[in-house]
Amino acid sequence: MGFLKNFFTNVFDEETQEPTSASSFEQLSKEELETHLGVRKYGSFTLTDAVRPS
């Protein structure tokens, strides 16, 4: 019950909310991101266009 009490106490209090980042990729440089997105294969698993970001 403690979790729910804290949740409902703090859910509308904007001062207690920490800013969230949209993506963990925000911390990467352009070169690091391009390198990451250039990977086509992880071990025996090959990424297809269906699972790659556009």
Biopython code that builds the backbone (N, CA, C, O; Angstrom):
import numpy as np
from Bio.PDB.StructureBuilder import StructureBuilder

atoms = [
    (1, "MET", "N", (0.810, -1.188, 0.000)),
    (1, "MET", "CA", (0.000, 0.000, 0.000)),
    (1, "MET", "C", (0.858, 1.259, 0.000)),
    (1, "MET", "O", (0.407, 2.313, -0.447)),
    (2, "GLY", "N", (2.084, 1.163, 0.493)),
    (2, "GLY", "CA", (2.968, 2.316, 0.525)),
    (2, "GLY", "C", (3.255, 2.857, -0.860)),
    (2, "GLY", "O", (3.319, 4.071, -1.056)),
    (3, "PHE", "N", (3.430, 1.946, -1.839)),
    (3, "PHE", "CA", (3.696, 2.380, -3.208)),
    (3, "PHE", "C", (2.532, 3.202, -3.745)),
    (3, "PHE", "O", (2.731, 4.281, -4.304)),
    (4, "LEU", "N", (1.314, 2.687, -3.574)),
    (4, "LEU", "CA", (0.150, 3.402, -4.093)),
    (4, "LEU", "C", (-0.036, 4.748, -3.404)),
    (4, "LEU", "O", (-0.384, 5.736, -4.050)),
    (5, "LYS", "N", (0.195, 4.786, -2.100)),
    (5, "LYS", "CA", (0.068, 6.053, -1.378)),
    (5, "LYS", "C", (1.068, 7.070, -1.914)),
    (5, "LYS", "O", (0.710, 8.222, -2.160)),
    (6, "ASN", "N", (2.325, 6.650, -2.097)),
    (6, "ASN", "CA", (3.339, 7.557, -2.649)),
    (6, "ASN", "C", (3.010, 7.954, -4.076)),
    (6, "ASN", "O", (3.199, 9.106, -4.467)),
    (7, "PHE", "N", (2.518, 7.001, -4.852)),
    (7, "PHE", "CA", (2.192, 7.285, -6.250)),
    (7, "PHE", "C", (1.115, 8.359, -6.333)),
    (7, "PHE", "O", (1.275, 9.353, -7.041)),
    (8, "PHE", "N", (0.029, 8.157, -5.614)),
    (8, "PHE", "CA", (-1.066, 9.109, -5.707)),
    (8, "PHE", "C", (-0.757, 10.434, -5.013)),
    (8, "PHE", "O", (-1.369, 11.455, -5.327)),
    (9, "THR", "N", (0.175, 10.423, -4.084)),
    (9, "THR", "CA", (0.579, 11.668, -3.443)),
    (9, "THR", "C", (1.451, 12.487, -4.389)),
    (9, "THR", "O", (1.329, 13.711, -4.439)),
    (10, "ASN", "N", (2.325, 11.827, -5.136)),
    (10, "ASN", "CA", (3.307, 12.523, -5.967)),
    (10, "ASN", "C", (2.932, 12.621, -7.443)),
    (10, "ASN", "O", (3.589, 13.347, -8.188)),
    (11, "VAL", "N", (1.911, 11.921, -7.879)),
    (11, "VAL", "CA", (1.623, 11.858, -9.313)),
    (11, "VAL", "C", (1.251, 13.220, -9.901)),
    (11, "VAL", "O", (1.535, 13.485, -11.069)),
    (12, "PHE", "N", (0.633, 14.066, -9.120)),
    (12, "PHE", "CA", (0.234, 15.365, -9.641)),
    (12, "PHE", "C", (1.143, 16.495, -9.174)),
    (12, "PHE", "O", (0.906, 17.656, -9.504)),
    (13, "ASP", "N", (2.162, 16.171, -8.422)),
    (13, "ASP", "CA", (3.086, 17.181, -7.914)),
    (13, "ASP", "C", (4.252, 17.303, -8.887)),
    (13, "ASP", "O", (5.167, 16.480, -8.863)),
    (14, "GLU", "N", (4.226, 18.316, -9.739)),
    (14, "GLU", "CA", (5.227, 18.461, -10.786)),
    (14, "GLU", "C", (6.624, 18.713, -10.246)),
    (14, "GLU", "O", (7.606, 18.409, -10.923)),
    (15, "GLU", "N", (6.736, 19.260, -9.044)),
    (15, "GLU", "CA", (8.048, 19.547, -8.476)),
    (15, "GLU", "C", (8.799, 18.279, -8.083)),
    (15, "GLU", "O", (10.028, 18.295, -8.015)),
    (16, "THR", "N", (8.095, 17.188, -7.825)),
    (16, "THR", "CA", (8.757, 15.953, -7.416)),
    (16, "THR", "C", (9.133, 15.072, -8.600)),
    (16, "THR", "O", (9.863, 14.095, -8.432)),
    (17, "GLN", "N", (8.654, 15.397, -9.779)),
    (17, "GLN", "CA", (8.948, 14.588, -10.953)),
    (17, "GLN", "C", (10.293, 14.976, -11.536)),
    (17, "GLN", "O", (10.599, 16.156, -11.705)),
    (18, "GLU", "N", (11.094, 13.961, -11.842)),
    (18, "GLU", "CA", (12.376, 14.203, -12.485)),
    (18, "GLU", "C", (12.165, 14.211, -13.985)),
    (18, "GLU", "O", (11.354, 13.441, -14.499)),
    (19, "PRO", "N", (12.879, 15.068, -14.693)),
    (19, "PRO", "CA", (12.734, 15.075, -16.146)),
    (19, "PRO", "C", (13.210, 13.751, -16.728)),
    (19, "PRO", "O", (14.229, 13.204, -16.308)),
    (20, "THR", "N", (12.470, 13.255, -17.684)),
    (20, "THR", "CA", (12.851, 12.007, -18.332)),
    (20, "THR", "C", (13.348, 12.307, -19.731)),
    (20, "THR", "O", (12.837, 13.204, -20.403)),
    (21, "SER", "N", (14.333, 11.563, -20.162)),
    (21, "SER", "CA", (14.823, 11.746, -21.519)),
    (21, "SER", "C", (14.019, 10.854, -22.450)),
    (21, "SER", "O", (13.567, 9.779, -22.056)),
    (22, "ALA", "N", (13.847, 11.295, -23.658)),
    (22, "ALA", "CA", (13.042, 10.566, -24.622)),
    (22, "ALA", "C", (13.708, 9.260, -25.044)),
    (22, "ALA", "O", (13.025, 8.290, -25.374)),
    (23, "SER", "N", (15.037, 9.233, -25.035)),
    (23, "SER", "CA", (15.722, 8.056, -25.543)),
    (23, "SER", "C", (17.127, 7.961, -24.956)),
    (23, "SER", "O", (17.764, 8.973, -24.663)),
    (24, "SER", "N", (17.592, 6.740, -24.791)),
    (24, "SER", "CA", (18.966, 6.551, -24.329)),
    (24, "SER", "C", (19.964, 6.923, -25.431)),
    (24, "SER", "O", (21.156, 7.079, -25.164)),
    (25, "PHE", "N", (19.485, 7.062, -26.643)),
    (25, "PHE", "CA", (20.360, 7.419, -27.758)),
    (25, "PHE", "C", (20.723, 8.903, -27.748)),
    (25, "PHE", "O", (21.608, 9.320, -28.495)),
    (26, "GLU", "N", (20.066, 9.702, -26.924)),
    (26, "GLU", "CA", (20.367, 11.128, -26.855)),
    (26, "GLU", "C", (21.802, 11.391, -26.419)),
    (26, "GLU", "O", (22.374, 12.428, -26.752)),
    (27, "GLN", "N", (22.380, 10.463, -25.680)),
    (27, "GLN", "CA", (23.735, 10.633, -25.162)),
    (27, "GLN", "C", (24.812, 10.271, -26.183)),
    (27, "GLN", "O", (25.992, 10.536, -25.954)),
    (28, "LEU", "N", (24.422, 9.670, -27.300)),
    (28, "LEU", "CA", (25.392, 9.249, -28.305)),
    (28, "LEU", "C", (25.743, 10.377, -29.264)),
    (28, "LEU", "O", (24.918, 11.239, -29.567)),
    (29, "SER", "N", (26.975, 10.352, -29.729)),
    (29, "SER", "CA", (27.362, 11.298, -30.774)),
    (29, "SER", "C", (26.784, 10.807, -32.099)),
    (29, "SER", "O", (26.322, 9.671, -32.198)),
    (30, "LYS", "N", (26.812, 11.651, -33.094)),
    (30, "LYS", "CA", (26.294, 11.270, -34.413)),
    (30, "LYS", "C", (27.060, 10.067, -34.963)),
    (30, "LYS", "O", (26.467, 9.165, -35.556)),
    (31, "GLU", "N", (28.372, 10.057, -34.765)),
    (31, "GLU", "CA", (29.195, 8.958, -35.254)),
    (31, "GLU", "C", (28.862, 7.648, -34.528)),
    (31, "GLU", "O", (28.782, 6.590, -35.151)),
    (32, "GLU", "N", (28.667, 7.731, -33.203)),
    (32, "GLU", "CA", (28.321, 6.535, -32.437)),
    (32, "GLU", "C", (26.960, 5.985, -32.858)),
    (32, "GLU", "O", (26.781, 4.771, -32.956)),
    (33, "LEU", "N", (26.007, 6.872, -33.106)),
    (33, "LEU", "CA", (24.686, 6.441, -33.537)),
    (33, "LEU", "C", (24.745, 5.801, -34.919)),
    (33, "LEU", "O", (24.114, 4.770, -35.150)),
    (34, "GLU", "N", (25.491, 6.398, -35.831)),
    (34, "GLU", "CA", (25.615, 5.836, -37.168)),
    (34, "GLU", "C", (26.282, 4.462, -37.121)),
    (34, "GLU", "O", (25.896, 3.556, -37.859)),
    (35, "THR", "N", (27.284, 4.308, -36.252)),
    (35, "THR", "CA", (27.947, 3.014, -36.099)),
    (35, "THR", "C", (26.970, 1.980, -35.564)),
    (35, "THR", "O", (26.910, 0.856, -36.062)),
    (36, "HIS", "N", (26.199, 2.365, -34.542)),
    (36, "HIS", "CA", (25.224, 1.448, -33.949)),
    (36, "HIS", "C", (24.171, 1.023, -34.972)),
    (36, "HIS", "O", (23.838, -0.158, -35.072)),
    (37, "LEU", "N", (23.652, 1.983, -35.726)),
    (37, "LEU", "CA", (22.621, 1.668, -36.706)),
    (37, "LEU", "C", (23.176, 0.922, -37.917)),
    (37, "LEU", "O", (22.418, 0.321, -38.678)),
    (38, "GLY", "N", (24.484, 0.958, -38.096)),
    (38, "GLY", "CA", (25.102, 0.249, -39.212)),
    (38, "GLY", "C", (25.274, -1.239, -38.967)),
    (38, "GLY", "O", (25.591, -1.987, -39.892)),
    (39, "VAL", "N", (25.069, -1.678, -37.730)),
    (39, "VAL", "CA", (25.215, -3.105, -37.415)),
    (39, "VAL", "C", (24.062, -3.868, -38.041)),
    (39, "VAL", "O", (22.898, -3.534, -37.819)),
    (40, "ARG", "N", (24.377, -4.875, -38.809)),
    (40, "ARG", "CA", (23.356, -5.677, -39.473)),
    (40, "ARG", "C", (23.223, -7.067, -38.860)),
    (40, "ARG", "O", (22.237, -7.764, -39.098)),
    (41, "LYS", "N", (24.216, -7.466, -38.072)),
    (41, "LYS", "CA", (24.219, -8.835, -37.583)),
    (41, "LYS", "C", (24.744, -8.881, -36.162)),
    (41, "LYS", "O", (25.749, -8.245, -35.843)),
    (42, "TYR", "N", (24.061, -9.639, -35.301)),
    (42, "TYR", "CA", (24.482, -9.900, -33.929)),
    (42, "TYR", "C", (24.630, -11.405, -33.784)),
    (42, "TYR", "O", (23.643, -12.124, -33.623)),
    (43, "GLY", "N", (25.873, -11.876, -33.843)),
    (43, "GLY", "CA", (26.092, -13.324, -33.808)),
    (43, "GLY", "C", (25.465, -13.949, -35.038)),
    (43, "GLY", "O", (25.778, -13.553, -36.161)),
    (44, "SER", "N", (24.585, -14.918, -34.846)),
    (44, "SER", "CA", (23.930, -15.569, -35.989)),
    (44, "SER", "C", (22.600, -14.900, -36.339)),
    (44, "SER", "O", (21.914, -15.332, -37.265)),
    (45, "PHE", "N", (22.234, -13.853, -35.604)),
    (45, "PHE", "CA", (20.969, -13.157, -35.846)),
    (45, "PHE", "C", (21.200, -11.995, -36.799)),
    (45, "PHE", "O", (22.012, -11.113, -36.517)),
    (46, "THR", "N", (20.498, -11.986, -37.914)),
    (46, "THR", "CA", (20.596, -10.912, -38.895)),
    (46, "THR", "C", (19.367, -10.025, -38.797)),
    (46, "THR", "O", (18.235, -10.508, -38.843)),
    (47, "LEU", "N", (19.597, -8.734, -38.663)),
    (47, "LEU", "CA", (18.483, -7.788, -38.604)),
    (47, "LEU", "C", (17.890, -7.605, -39.990)),
    (47, "LEU", "O", (18.619, -7.445, -40.969)),
    (48, "THR", "N", (16.583, -7.629, -40.069)),
    (48, "THR", "CA", (15.898, -7.358, -41.327)),
    (48, "THR", "C", (15.341, -5.941, -41.277)),
    (48, "THR", "O", (15.407, -5.285, -40.238)),
    (49, "ASP", "N", (14.801, -5.471, -42.380)),
    (49, "ASP", "CA", (14.201, -4.150, -42.409)),
    (49, "ASP", "C", (13.000, -4.042, -41.476)),
    (49, "ASP", "O", (12.627, -2.943, -41.067)),
    (50, "ALA", "N", (12.393, -5.181, -41.138)),
    (50, "ALA", "CA", (11.224, -5.183, -40.259)),
    (50, "ALA", "C", (11.569, -4.775, -38.840)),
    (50, "ALA", "O", (10.701, -4.268, -38.129)),
    (51, "VAL", "N", (12.823, -4.981, -38.395)),
    (51, "VAL", "CA", (13.189, -4.671, -37.019)),
    (51, "VAL", "C", (14.177, -3.506, -36.919)),
    (51, "VAL", "O", (14.633, -3.169, -35.826)),
    (52, "ARG", "N", (14.496, -2.907, -38.032)),
    (52, "ARG", "CA", (15.440, -1.781, -38.029)),
    (52, "ARG", "C", (14.671, -0.465, -37.991)),
    (52, "ARG", "O", (13.605, -0.357, -38.599)),
    (53, "PRO", "N", (15.189, 0.524, -37.295)),
    (53, "PRO", "CA", (14.501, 1.821, -37.293)),
    (53, "PRO", "C", (14.595, 2.484, -38.656)),
    (53, "PRO", "O", (15.558, 2.277, -39.395)),
    (54, "SER", "N", (13.602, 3.271, -38.978)),
    (54, "SER", "CA", (13.633, 3.943, -40.288)),
    (54, "SER", "C", (14.342, 5.271, -40.187)),
    (54, "SER", "O", (14.468, 5.981, -41.185)),
]
sb = StructureBuilder()
sb.init_structure("model")
sb.init_model(0)
sb.init_chain("A")
sb.init_seg("    ")
for serial, (resi, resn, name, xyz) in enumerate(atoms, 1):
    if name == "N":
        sb.init_residue(resn, " ", resi, " ")
    sb.init_atom(name, np.array(xyz, "f"), 0.0, 1.0, " ", f" {name:<3s}", serial, name[0])
structure = sb.get_structure()
